[in-house]
Amino acid sequence: MIEWIIIVSIITSGLSIALVGMFATRAQGNAASSAFESVARQPEAGDQINRMLLFALAFIETIVIFTLTISLILLFANPLLGRLK
């Protein structure tokens, strides 16, 4: 039983980091692309668009960091293993 929990934790951690990394990169690219298009259309609003872009990128990176933290907890300090012993 413990072996299955370890195997599933490793697979889950790997998949979650891969998927979240892939979709976060795509979201950051879309946000940057939209910001560049907006600045090209309205150069006078460039400072406000830049500020909003940085906030959006920070929020996207926060999701990646949370996923990394949970994955590392599953790999190295798995709370499920302590309940089975």
Stockholm file with secondary structure:
# STOCKHOLM 1.0

chainA/1-85         MIEWIIIVSIITSGLSIALVGMFATRAQGNAASSAFESVARQPEAGDQINRMLLFALAFIETIVIFTLTISLILLFANPLLGRLK
#=GR chainA/1-85 SS CHHHHHHHHHHHHHHHHHHHHHHHHHHHHHHHHHHHHHHHHCGGGHHHHHHHHHHHHHHHHHHHHHHHHHHHHHHHSCHHHHHHC
#=GC SS_cons        CHHHHHHHHHHHHHHHHHHHHHHHHHHHHHHHHHHHHHHHHCGGGHHHHHHHHHHHHHHHHHHHHHHHHHHHHHHHSCHHHHHHC
//
